[in-house]
Amino acid sequence: QVLLVESGGGLVQAGGSLRLSCLASGSIDKFNSMAWYRQAPGKQRELVANVTNSGTTDYTNSVKGRFAISRDNDKNTVYLKMNSLKPEDTAVYYCSVMTGPLLSVYWGQGTQVIVSA
């Protein structure tokens, strides 16, 4: 079992920045990958950014150049730095990890991000 606790969400004006954090209960260097997803009201959950245990990152097109995912293995934490925020970035952001021989997926409880116009 992996416990994930997100923090850092809040209300920000368009053009502003936030940094989300996700603290994991285990050693994240053992995880296959860690990711941030988001779900806006009335929409499906979508992958925002992903980082593998080798450090390879990937982003959905709408956030490329604005968001950056990173991981600190010593702190068992993955971050999502979000710059130039837009109202359409408003969503609940979830941390997720994939780990183990069965590639089990675990989720955090989510943190709300609201971007005002």
Secondary structure, 3 states (H helix, E strand, C coil): CCCEEEECCEEEECCCCEEEEEEECCCHHHCCEEEEEEECCCCCCEEEEEEECCCCEEECHHHCCCEEEEEEHHHCEEEEEECCCCHHHCEEEEEEEEECCCCEEEECCCEEEEEEC
